């Protein structure tokens, strides 16, 4: 995996009220109830200055995700009286902000563990079954501990057939499998070609062009054939499968097409969570990140995002985080991300 920029996040003095900072930190470790209590103690009485709207927005979101509709309605009445404007509305029948996914993970994902060999065929068959009803399938490969040529052949065939069917297969833990494959090949030794090809595919998914290019050159020299070409990762603005047309660039670009998306829960364990931002930064000066489906992010992941955005800023790139929840915006403000990125919260 390509080395990441290492930028120290220095502690700076900020004006964020303690209750907001405390609630943001509590929610980042999945303590929604404690976060609510921290805000309830101050939201109606304390002078929160310019952070008042942020605190109220956070509490609305917490009540929504905890299904506390009565508390939400009481808060809405107080909000209308205090701010003399319409409060957020309860999302009836909708998935609350920062709530768990509707479908269990095993409905759209398959996990490979142990050896990637001929016996993996039965597990890989499940990928096709899921792909029949879903445009995107997640295949967890981070717990594979050994590989052989036949197993790599099977996985290469699966990935190729899914691509031909215009289905997307996201490989979770691809960096760990890539490290395992890299140890199994030797430049100049004309063997394990399928292992080489799978390694190139993993580097492609990881958006690690530097590692891809190095491996491609070694592959070409070893087997005396042209290697696969590196493709800039396609964006996924929706769930309609891979795009086949190049993304338009320029100021007139629609935001829905221009944005790359962060989704779900991002923790420090998600080593490659921000690869899509790095990939997007290769082709545009302003990276628009759609955070509408991002439910939660822990502090370490937020710091990693801060480091990436700071590195992009040093390279004269700008990042705009759009449709974020108030809870996420508060966490990002706590670490100072708002000083190097533009943060826009979603409409009520």
C-alpha positions in Angstrom: 0.0 0.0 0.0 1.3 3.5 -0.8 2.7 5.4 2.1 0.3 8.0 3.5 1.2 11.6 4.3 2.2 11.9 7.9 1.0 15.3 9.1 0.9 15.9 12.8 -2.5 17.2 14.1 -1.6 19.9 16.6 -3.9 20.9 19.4 -5.2 24.4 18.9 -7.3 26.7 21.0 -10.9 26.7 19.8 -14.2 28.2 21.0 -16.3 25.0 20.8 -18.4 24.7 24.0 -17.4 21.8 26.2 -20.8 20.1 26.0 -20.6 20.0 22.2 -17.1 18.7 22.2 -18.0 16.0 24.8 -21.1 14.9 22.9 -19.2 14.7 19.6 -16.5 12.6 21.2 -19.0 10.3 23.0 -20.9 9.7 19.8 -17.7 8.9 17.9 -17.3 5.9 20.2 -20.9 4.9 19.7 -22.2 6.3 23.0 -25.4 8.0 21.7 -27.2 8.0 25.1 -24.4 9.7 26.9 -24.0 12.2 24.1 -27.7 13.1 24.4 -27.3 13.6 28.1 -24.3 16.0 27.6 -26.4 18.1 25.3 -29.6 18.0 27.2 -27.9 19.6 30.2 -27.1 22.8 28.2 -29.0 23.1 25.0 -32.0 25.0 26.4 -30.2 27.1 29.0 -26.6 27.8 28.2 -25.4 30.5 26.0 -23.8 28.5 23.2 -23.2 31.5 20.9 -22.7 30.7 17.3 -22.6 27.0 18.2 -26.2 27.0 19.3 -27.6 25.7 16.0 -25.0 23.0 16.0 -25.9 21.7 19.5 -29.6 21.7 18.7 -29.0 19.9 15.4 -26.9 17.2 17.2 -29.6 16.6 19.7 -32.3 16.3 17.1 -30.1 13.7 15.3 -29.5 11.8 18.5 -33.2 11.6 19.3 -34.0 10.5 15.8 -31.5 7.6 15.9 -32.7 6.6 19.3 -36.4 6.6 18.2 -37.2 9.1 20.9 -40.0 10.8 19.0 -41.8 12.4 21.9 -38.5 14.1 23.1 -37.9 15.1 19.5 -41.3 16.8 19.3 -40.8 18.6 22.6 -37.4 19.8 21.4 -38.9 20.9 18.1 -41.5 23.1 19.9 -38.7 24.7 22.0 -36.6 25.2 18.9 -39.4 27.0 17.1 -40.0 29.3 20.1 -36.3 30.1 20.6 -35.2 30.6 17.0 -38.6 31.7 15.5 -38.1 29.3 12.6 -39.2 25.9 11.5 -37.5 23.0 13.3 -36.3 19.8 11.7 -39.0 17.2 11.1 -39.2 13.6 12.3 -38.2 11.2 9.5 -41.1 8.8 9.8 -40.4 5.4 8.2 -36.9 6.6 7.2 -33.6 5.3 8.4 -32.4 7.5 11.3 -29.2 9.4 10.9 -26.3 7.3 12.1 -28.4 4.2 12.6 -27.3 0.7 11.7 -27.8 -0.5 8.1 -31.2 -1.9 7.4 -29.9 -5.2 6.0 -27.6 -7.5 7.9 -24.1 -7.5 6.5 -24.2 -11.2 5.6 -26.9 -10.4 3.0 -24.6 -8.5 0.8 -21.1 -9.8 1.8 -19.1 -13.0 1.8 -16.0 -13.7 3.8 -13.1 -15.8 2.7 -11.0 -17.1 5.6 -8.0 -19.4 5.8 -6.7 -20.7 2.5 -7.5 -19.3 -0.9 -7.3 -22.5 -2.9 -9.6 -24.9 -4.8 -11.8 -25.3 -1.8 -12.7 -21.6 -1.9 -14.9 -22.4 -4.9 -18.0 -23.0 -2.8 -17.6 -19.8 -0.9 -17.1 -17.8 -4.1 -20.3 -19.2 -5.5 -22.1 -17.2 -2.9 -20.8 -14.0 -4.4 -22.7 -14.8 -7.6 -25.9 -15.5 -5.7 -25.7 -12.2 -4.0 -24.8 -10.4 -7.2 -28.1 -11.6 -8.8 -30.0 -9.3 -6.5 -27.5 -6.6 -5.6 -25.3 -4.3 -7.8 -22.5 -4.3 -5.3 -21.1 -7.3 -3.4 -18.5 -7.1 -0.6 -16.0 -9.9 -0.4 -13.9 -9.9 2.8 -10.4 -11.2 2.1 -8.5 -9.8 5.0 -8.5 -13.1 6.9 -7.0 -15.2 4.1 -3.8 -16.7 5.5 -2.4 -18.6 2.5 -2.9 -18.7 -1.2 -2.1 -21.0 -4.2 -2.3 -20.5 -7.9 -5.6 -22.3 -8.3 -7.3 -20.2 -5.6 -6.0 -17.0 -7.3 -7.3 -18.3 -10.6 -10.8 -18.8 -9.1 -10.9 -15.3 -7.6 -9.7 -13.8 -10.9 -12.4 -15.5 -12.8 -15.1 -14.3 -10.3 -13.9 -10.7 -10.5 -13.8 -10.8 -14.3 -17.3 -12.3 -14.6 -18.8 -9.8 -12.2 -17.2 -7.0 -14.1 -18.6 -8.3 -17.4 -22.0 -8.5 -15.7 -21.6 -4.8 -14.7 -21.6 -5.7 -11.0 -19.1 -4.3 -8.5 -17.2 -6.4 -6.1 -15.6 -4.5 -3.2 -12.7 -6.4 -1.6 -12.5 -5.7 2.1 -9.1 -6.2 3.6 -7.5 -6.1 0.1 -4.3 -4.6 1.6 -3.7 -7.6 3.8 -4.3 -10.1 0.9 -2.0 -8.0 -1.4 0.8 -8.2 1.2 0.3 -12.0 1.2 0.4 -12.3 -2.6 3.5 -10.0 -2.8 5.4 -12.6 -0.8 4.3 -15.4 -3.0 5.9 -14.0 -6.3 9.4 -13.5 -7.4 10.3 -11.1 -10.3 12.1 -13.0 -13.0 10.6 -16.4 -12.0 8.1 -17.3 -14.7 5.5 -18.9 -12.4 2.3 -18.0 -10.5 1.0 -15.8 -13.2 -2.5 -15.8 -11.8 -1.1 -14.6 -8.5 0.6 -11.7 -10.3 -2.7 -10.8 -12.0 -4.7 -10.9 -8.7 -2.1 -8.7 -7.0 -2.4 -6.1 -9.8 -6.2 -6.2 -9.4 -5.9 -5.6 -5.6 -3.6 -2.7 -6.2 -6.2 -1.3 -8.6 -8.9 -1.6 -6.1 -6.7 0.0 -3.4 -6.1 2.9 -5.9 -2.4 2.4 -5.2 -1.0 3.3 -8.6 2.6 3.4 -7.5 2.5 -0.2 -6.3 0.5 -1.2 -9.4 3.0 0.4 -11.8 6.0 -1.3 -10.0 4.2 -4.7 -10.1 3.1 -4.2 -13.7 6.7 -3.6 -14.9 7.9 -6.6 -13.0 5.1 -8.7 -14.5 5.9 -7.6 -18.0 9.6 -8.4 -17.6 8.9 -11.7 -16.0 6.3 -13.0 -18.5 7.3 -11.0 -21.6 3.7 -9.8 -22.1 2.0 -6.4 -21.8 0.6 -6.0 -18.3 -3.0 -4.8 -17.5 -3.4 -1.0 -17.6 -4.1 1.0 -14.5 -7.6 2.6 -14.6 -8.5 5.6 -12.5 -11.2 4.3 -10.1 -14.7 5.0 -11.2 -16.9 7.0 -8.9 -20.1 5.5 -7.3 -22.6 8.3 -7.0 -25.4 5.8 -6.9 -25.9 2.1 -6.9 -26.3 1.6 -10.6 -23.0 -0.2 -11.2 -19.7 1.0 -12.6 -19.8 4.0 -14.9 -18.4 3.6 -18.4 -18.2 7.2 -19.5 -15.5 9.5 -18.3 -16.5 12.0 -15.5 -16.9 15.5 -16.9 -14.7 18.2 -15.4 -15.1 21.9 -15.1 -17.1 24.4 -13.2 -20.4 23.3 -14.8 -20.1 19.8 -13.4 -23.2 18.6 -11.6 -22.5 18.0 -7.9 -24.1 14.5 -8.0 -21.6 13.4 -10.6 -18.7 15.3 -9.1 -18.9 14.0 -5.6 -17.3 10.9 -4.2 -19.0 9.3 -1.3 -18.2 8.2 2.3 -20.7 5.7 3.7 -21.5 3.7 6.8 -19.3 3.7 9.9 -15.6 4.5 9.4 -13.2 3.5 12.2 -9.5 3.4 12.5 -9.7 -0.2 11.3 -10.8 0.9 7.9 -7.2 1.3 6.4 -8.4 2.2 3.0 -11.5 4.3 3.8 -10.3 7.4 2.1 -8.8 5.9 -1.0 -11.7 7.3 -3.1 -10.7 10.8 -2.0 -7.1 10.3 -3.0 -8.2 8.9 -6.4 -10.5 11.8 -7.0 -7.7 14.3 -6.1 -5.6 13.0 -9.0 -8.0 14.5 -11.6 -9.7 17.6 -10.0 -8.6 20.6 -7.9 -11.7 20.6 -5.7 -12.8 17.2 -4.2 -16.4 17.1 -3.3 -17.2 14.4 -0.7 -20.9 13.4 -0.2 -21.3 12.5 3.5 -25.1 12.1 3.4 -24.8 8.3 4.0 -21.9 8.5 6.4 -23.3 7.5 9.8 -20.4 7.8 12.2 -16.6 8.2 12.3 -14.3 7.6 15.2 -11.7 10.0 16.4 -8.7 8.2 14.9 -10.4 8.0 11.5 -11.3 11.6 11.7 -7.7 12.5 12.4 -6.6 10.4 9.4 -9.0 12.3 7.3 -7.6 15.6 8.7 -4.1 14.4 7.7 -5.2 13.6 4.2 -7.0 16.9 3.7 -4.0 18.8 5.1 -1.7 17.0 2.6 -4.1 17.8 -0.2 -4.2 21.5 0.8 -0.4 21.6 0.7 -0.7 20.3 -2.9 -3.2 23.2 -3.6 -6.2 20.9 -3.6 -9.4 21.8 -1.8 -11.9 19.4 -0.1 -15.6 20.1 0.4 -17.5 17.8 2.7 -21.2 18.0 1.9 -24.5 16.9 3.4 -22.8 15.9 6.7 -24.7 15.4 9.9 -24.3 17.9 12.7 -22.7 15.1 14.8 -20.0 14.6 12.2 -19.5 18.3 11.6 -19.0 18.8 15.4 -16.4 16.0 15.5 -14.6 17.5 12.5 -14.7 21.0 14.1 -13.2 19.6 17.3 -10.1 18.3 15.5 -9.9 21.5 13.4 -10.8 19.9 10.0 -13.0 22.9 9.3 -9.8 25.0 9.1 -8.6 23.1 6.0 -11.8 21.8 4.5 -15.3 23.3 3.8 -17.9 21.5 5.8 -21.6 21.7 4.8 -24.3 20.1 6.9 -27.4 18.5 5.3 -30.7 20.4 5.1 -33.2 19.8 7.9 
